Amino acid sequence: MNITHVVENLNRGGLERMVLELVKIQHRQGHRCQVVCLFETGSQAHELDALGIPVIGCHKRDGVDFRALARARRSFARHGTEVLHTHNAVAHYQAVLASCGLGIRRILNTRHGMGVNQRTGRREWLYRRALAHTDTVVTVCQAALRDAVARGIVPRVKAEVVPNGIPVNLFAPASPDMRLRLLEALQLPAHAPLIGTVGRLNWAKDQIGLIRAFGQVHARHPHAALVLIGDGELRAHLQQRVNDEGLQQAVHFLGDRNDVQALLRGLDLFVLSSLSEGYSMALLEACATALPIVATDVGGNGEIVHDGHTGRLVPAGDPPALAEAMLALIQAPQKASACGRAAREWVERNGSLETMAGRYDRLYQDTEH
């Protein structure tokens, strides 16, 4: 099949990582793929360039940009696009507009989150208009499907769930050697508990709440360290909050990294403090690394983290509950190890890239949906 994926860009993030991995496996399976980016191609586009998979940047400007639409339309036509697979709302309605009249056989959209941000009104209105020309809307978890249907955004008859997947075989369990390397890199003592998280530094991930919760953990375990992997618009604000809390020696901002797999293997505990989440790639990767997990019970988190079995679920926006859950696992290392092993077993059965790609392939070929 000739498949075109449309995204805003291929900068670092969970959505972008899912698209990269899906395109790679589709390429290996013999499909002819390309990725069209509405804006810049992004920092991870080189991964597809190296495989000879085209990545086209449309360099869209604010507002209606007919030149960007024309670039996208030409890309669809030149590729002989049979399946148009868009990702999230803006990419979808822009791509649907650009593809009018091209006779594309299947048009799918994946909603990667819960559709919750501070500016959704106009975006969702345009998105709903585009659904008249859409065959299938995929949500990445059952919680997102229920929410989108209940809010009248997605017709139930067009809705499907395809959970995200990762290349599980590329992830190895956490190890004492990797832990020691990370401790040495951070200049921490060997007995320091290492708590980590991966994600953009923005309001949705609520790293402010995580820092507050970690302050309570640090009061009980003065050698504990918090590792923040990722970057974003709130970095300076978060660093100031760390200073205000007197935690500057215990909280480590590692920034945007390309060695996340190795860093995960050095942690003792993975934490996700999100206020809103779809089906977190970071949680899947933590599972594949056999880490015990503490996560907020939002979006699809509860479909990945099984409370008391693979980790702990806590209410969002509740730093004391987050701190209590972290402390419970830090203080019970055998229980934490058992949670990590169970997480790895779960993701091997349910979170593989191959499973996700197979589900999308069936939707691409479905002529009756």
C-alpha positions in Angstrom: 0.0 0.0 0.0 1.0 3.6 -0.5 0.6 5.2 2.9 1.0 8.9 3.8 1.2 9.9 7.5 0.5 13.5 8.3 1.8 15.1 11.5 2.6 18.6 12.7 6.3 17.8 12.9 8.7 15.0 14.0 10.2 16.7 17.0 10.7 14.6 20.1 7.5 13.4 21.8 5.3 10.4 22.4 3.1 10.9 19.3 6.1 11.5 17.1 7.9 8.4 18.5 4.8 6.3 17.8 4.6 7.5 14.2 8.3 6.9 13.6 8.1 3.3 14.8 4.9 2.6 12.9 6.3 4.0 9.7 9.5 1.9 10.2 7.6 -1.4 10.6 5.3 -0.6 7.7 8.4 0.1 5.6 9.9 -3.3 6.6 6.6 -5.0 5.7 6.9 -3.7 2.2 4.5 -0.7 2.3 5.5 2.5 0.5 5.4 5.2 3.1 6.0 8.9 3.5 5.5 11.4 6.2 4.2 14.9 5.5 4.8 17.5 8.3 2.6 20.6 8.4 5.4 22.7 9.8 9.1 21.9 10.0 10.2 18.3 9.6 11.6 18.1 13.1 14.6 16.8 15.0 13.8 13.1 14.5 13.2 13.2 10.7 16.8 11.9 10.1 15.7 8.5 11.3 13.4 8.1 8.3 15.8 9.9 6.0 18.4 7.2 6.7 15.9 4.5 5.6 15.1 6.3 2.4 11.6 7.2 3.6 10.5 10.6 2.4 9.7 13.3 5.0 8.2 16.5 3.5 7.9 19.7 5.4 5.1 22.1 4.4 6.4 25.0 6.5 2.8 26.2 7.4 2.4 29.7 8.6 -0.2 30.9 11.1 -3.8 30.9 9.9 -4.9 29.6 6.5 -1.8 28.9 4.4 -2.7 27.9 0.9 0.9 27.4 -0.1 1.3 24.8 2.7 -1.9 23.1 1.7 -0.7 23.0 -1.9 2.6 21.4 -0.9 0.7 18.8 1.1 -1.7 18.1 -1.8 1.2 17.7 -4.3 2.9 15.3 -1.9 -0.3 13.1 -1.6 -0.7 13.0 -5.4 2.9 12.3 -6.3 3.0 9.5 -3.8 -0.1 7.9 -5.2 -1.5 7.9 -1.7 -4.0 5.1 -1.0 -4.2 5.4 2.7 -4.0 8.8 4.4 -3.3 8.5 8.1 -3.3 11.7 10.1 -2.3 12.3 13.7 -4.3 14.6 16.0 -6.8 17.3 15.1 -4.8 20.0 13.3 -3.0 17.6 11.0 -6.3 15.9 10.3 -8.5 18.8 9.1 -5.6 20.4 7.2 -4.9 17.1 5.4 -8.5 16.4 4.7 -8.8 19.9 3.1 -5.6 19.3 1.1 -6.8 15.9 -0.2 -10.2 16.9 -1.5 -10.9 15.3 -4.9 -7.8 13.1 -5.0 -9.8 9.9 -4.6 -7.8 8.5 -1.6 -9.2 5.1 -0.7 -9.0 5.3 3.1 -8.7 8.3 5.5 -7.9 7.6 9.1 -7.2 9.8 12.0 -5.5 8.9 15.3 -6.3 11.0 18.4 -3.2 10.5 20.6 -4.5 12.1 23.8 -7.7 13.0 25.5 -8.2 16.2 23.5 -7.7 18.3 26.6 -5.8 21.6 26.4 -6.3 25.2 26.9 -7.4 26.1 23.3 -9.7 23.4 21.9 -12.9 25.1 20.8 -12.1 26.2 17.2 -9.8 23.2 16.7 -12.4 20.7 17.6 -15.1 22.5 15.5 -12.8 22.2 12.4 -12.0 18.6 13.3 -15.6 17.6 13.5 -16.3 19.2 10.1 -13.5 17.0 8.6 -14.9 13.8 10.0 -17.6 13.8 7.3 -14.7 12.9 5.0 -13.1 10.4 7.4 -13.5 6.6 7.4 -12.2 5.8 10.9 -11.1 7.7 14.0 -8.7 5.8 16.2 -8.3 6.6 19.9 -5.3 5.1 21.7 -7.2 3.9 24.8 -10.7 3.0 25.9 -10.9 6.1 28.1 -10.2 8.4 25.2 -12.9 6.7 23.1 -15.5 7.0 25.8 -14.6 10.7 26.3 -14.6 11.6 22.6 -18.0 9.9 22.0 -19.6 11.3 25.1 -18.5 14.9 24.1 -20.0 14.4 20.7 -16.6 14.9 18.9 -16.4 11.4 17.3 -19.4 9.4 16.0 -19.4 6.0 17.7 -19.8 4.2 14.4 -16.5 5.6 13.2 -14.5 5.0 16.4 -11.9 2.3 17.0 -9.3 1.7 19.7 -5.7 0.8 18.8 -3.4 1.1 21.8 0.1 2.3 21.1 2.9 -0.2 20.8 6.7 -0.1 21.2 9.6 -2.3 20.0 9.7 -4.2 23.2 12.7 -6.3 22.2 14.9 -3.1 22.0 14.4 -2.5 25.7 16.4 -4.4 28.4 15.5 -4.5 32.1 17.1 -2.1 34.5 20.4 -3.3 35.8 22.8 -2.6 38.7 25.6 -1.7 36.2 23.4 0.9 34.5 22.3 2.3 37.9 25.9 2.7 39.0 26.8 4.5 35.8 23.9 6.9 36.2 24.8 7.5 39.9 28.4 8.3 38.9 27.2 10.6 36.1 25.0 12.5 38.6 27.7 12.4 41.3 25.4 10.7 43.7 26.2 8.1 46.4 25.6 4.4 45.7 22.6 4.1 48.1 20.7 7.0 46.6 17.2 6.0 45.4 16.8 7.1 41.8 13.3 8.3 40.7 12.8 9.3 37.1 10.3 10.6 34.6 10.3 11.2 30.9 8.2 13.8 29.1 7.8 17.3 27.8 8.1 19.9 30.5 4.6 21.4 30.2 1.4 21.9 32.1 -0.1 18.5 31.1 2.7 16.5 32.7 2.5 18.4 36.0 6.1 18.3 36.9 5.4 21.0 39.4 3.2 18.5 41.3 5.9 15.9 41.0 8.5 18.3 42.4 6.2 19.0 45.4 5.7 15.3 45.9 9.4 14.6 45.6 10.1 17.2 48.3 8.1 15.0 50.7 10.0 11.9 49.7 13.3 13.8 50.0 12.4 14.8 53.6 12.2 11.1 54.5 15.1 9.9 52.2 17.7 12.8 52.0 19.8 10.9 49.5 16.9 10.4 47.0 17.3 12.0 43.6 14.7 13.0 41.0 15.7 12.8 37.3 13.7 14.7 34.7 14.3 13.6 31.2 12.9 15.9 28.5 12.6 19.6 27.8 9.9 22.2 27.3 8.5 25.6 27.8 8.3 25.2 31.6 11.9 24.3 32.2 13.0 27.7 33.7 9.9 27.8 35.9 10.5 24.3 37.1 14.1 25.0 37.9 13.0 28.1 39.9 10.5 25.9 41.8 13.3 23.4 42.6 15.4 26.2 44.0 12.5 27.6 46.0 12.0 24.1 47.5 15.7 23.8 48.3 16.0 20.7 46.2 18.6 21.9 43.7 21.1 19.2 44.7 18.5 16.5 44.4 16.6 17.3 41.2 18.4 16.8 37.9 17.2 18.2 34.6 18.8 16.1 31.8 17.0 17.8 28.9 16.1 16.3 25.6 18.1 13.1 25.2 18.6 10.4 22.6 19.7 7.8 25.1 16.4 7.4 27.0 16.6 3.6 26.9 19.9 3.6 28.7 18.8 6.2 31.3 15.7 4.2 32.1 17.8 1.2 32.9 19.6 3.2 35.7 16.4 4.1 37.6 14.8 2.5 40.6 11.3 3.9 40.1 9.4 5.5 37.2 6.8 8.2 37.9 4.3 9.9 35.6 2.4 12.8 37.2 0.2 13.9 34.3 -3.0 15.8 34.6 -4.0 14.6 31.1 -2.7 11.7 29.2 -3.6 9.4 26.2 -1.8 6.1 26.1 1.7 7.0 27.3 4.6 5.8 25.3 6.8 6.7 28.3 4.8 4.2 30.5 5.1 1.5 27.9 8.9 2.0 27.8 9.1 2.0 31.6 7.2 -1.3 31.6 9.6 -2.7 29.0 12.5 -1.7 31.2 10.9 -3.7 34.1 10.5 -0.6 36.3 8.0 -0.3 39.1 5.7 2.6 38.2 3.7 5.3 40.0 1.3 7.1 37.7 -1.7 9.3 38.0 -5.1 7.7 37.1 -5.9 9.8 34.0 -6.6 8.8 30.4 -5.2 5.4 29.5 -2.7 5.2 32.4 -5.0 2.7 34.2 -5.0 0.5 31.1 -1.2 0.2 31.4 -0.4 0.4 35.1 -2.4 -2.1 37.2 -2.6 -0.8 40.7 -0.9 -3.1 43.2 0.4 -5.4 40.4 2.7 -3.4 38.1 2.8 -0.3 40.2 0.6 2.3 41.9 -2.2 4.6 40.6 -3.0 7.8 42.4 -5.3 10.7 41.8 -4.0 13.5 39.5 -3.1 16.8 41.1 -2.5 15.2 44.6 1.2 15.5 45.5 0.7 13.9 49.0 -0.8 10.8 47.4 2.0 10.8 44.8 4.6 11.0 47.5 3.0 8.3 49.6 3.0 5.9 46.6 6.6 6.6 45.8 7.6 6.1 49.4 5.7 2.8 49.6 7.7 1.3 46.7 11.0 2.8 47.7 10.6 1.3 51.2 9.6 -2.2 49.8 12.3 -3.1 47.3 11.0 -6.7 46.9 7.5 -5.5 46.1 9.0 -2.9 43.7 11.0 -5.6 41.9 7.9 -7.8 41.6 6.0 -4.9 40.1 8.7 -4.3 37.5 8.8 -8.0 36.4 5.0 -8.0 36.1 5.2 -4.8 34.0 7.6 -6.3 31.6 5.5 -9.4 31.2 2.4 -7.3 30.6 4.0 -5.1 27.9 5.4 -8.2 26.1 1.8 -9.5 25.8 0.0 -6.3 25.1 2.2 -3.4 24.1 4.3 -4.6 21.2 4.8 -2.6 18.0 3.8 -5.6 15.9 0.4 -5.8 17.6 -0.3 -2.2 17.0 0.9 -2.3 13.3 -1.3 -5.3 12.7 -4.4 -3.5 14.0 -3.8 -0.5 11.8 -3.2 -2.8 8.8 -6.7 -4.3 9.3 -8.2 -0.8 9.5 -6.4 0.3 6.3 -7.9 -2.7 4.4 -11.4 -2.5 5.9 -13.8 -1.6 3.2 -16.9 -2.1 5.3 -16.2 0.0 8.4 
